[in-house]
Amino acid sequence: MKQYLLAVHMVEGEPVPSEAEMQQAYKAVDAFNRGLMESGSWVFAGGLHPPATATVVRAKGGKVVTTDGPFAETKEQLGGFWVIKAPDLDAALAIAARGSEACGQAVEVRPFQEEPDA
């Protein structure tokens, strides 16, 4: 089976959900995650802290420079992700639709590159 990244995108400046809405989303995502595990599609998942907590590392020629904040200067940032296994893109898209419904955000689907034969 191929692996896919399901990236959850958040938009800075959008209204913050109420505490009740957040708790409902947490419960829905927990149920979605359990379903992924039970189906054998689960590989890994995680939610991320806000973009302001990011540090960018650039290394070149033995010199390392770090800067605070996200790499991309944009209002749209990665908020969390799943790595799943699915037989094909259509199956991954169907899983992403359920994930989007659970978390209430847009979910981008991207296949991992194939590993070269050893």
ZICOR-V619901 format. One record per backbone hydrogen bond with DSSP energy under -1.0 kcal/mol. CO is the residue of the C=O (numbers start at 1). NH is the residue of the N-H. If there is no record, write none. Layout:
co | nh
CO | NH
CO | NH
This chain:
co | nh
2 | 86
3 | 112
4 | 84
5 | 110
6 | 82
7 | 108
8 | 79
8 | 80
10 | 77
11 | 14
18 | 22
19 | 23
20 | 24
21 | 25
22 | 26
23 | 27
24 | 28
25 | 29
26 | 30
27 | 31
28 | 32
29 | 33
30 | 34
31 | 35
32 | 36
33 | 37
34 | 38
35 | 39
36 | 41
36 | 42
41 | 85
44 | 83
46 | 81
50 | 53
51 | 54
54 | 69
56 | 67
58 | 65
60 | 63
63 | 60
65 | 58
67 | 56
72 | 74
75 | 12
77 | 10
79 | 48
80 | 8
81 | 46
82 | 6
83 | 43
83 | 44
84 | 4
86 | 2
88 | 92
89 | 93
90 | 94
91 | 95
92 | 96
93 | 97
94 | 98
95 | 99
96 | 100
97 | 101
98 | 102
99 | 103
100 | 104
106 | 9
108 | 7
110 | 5
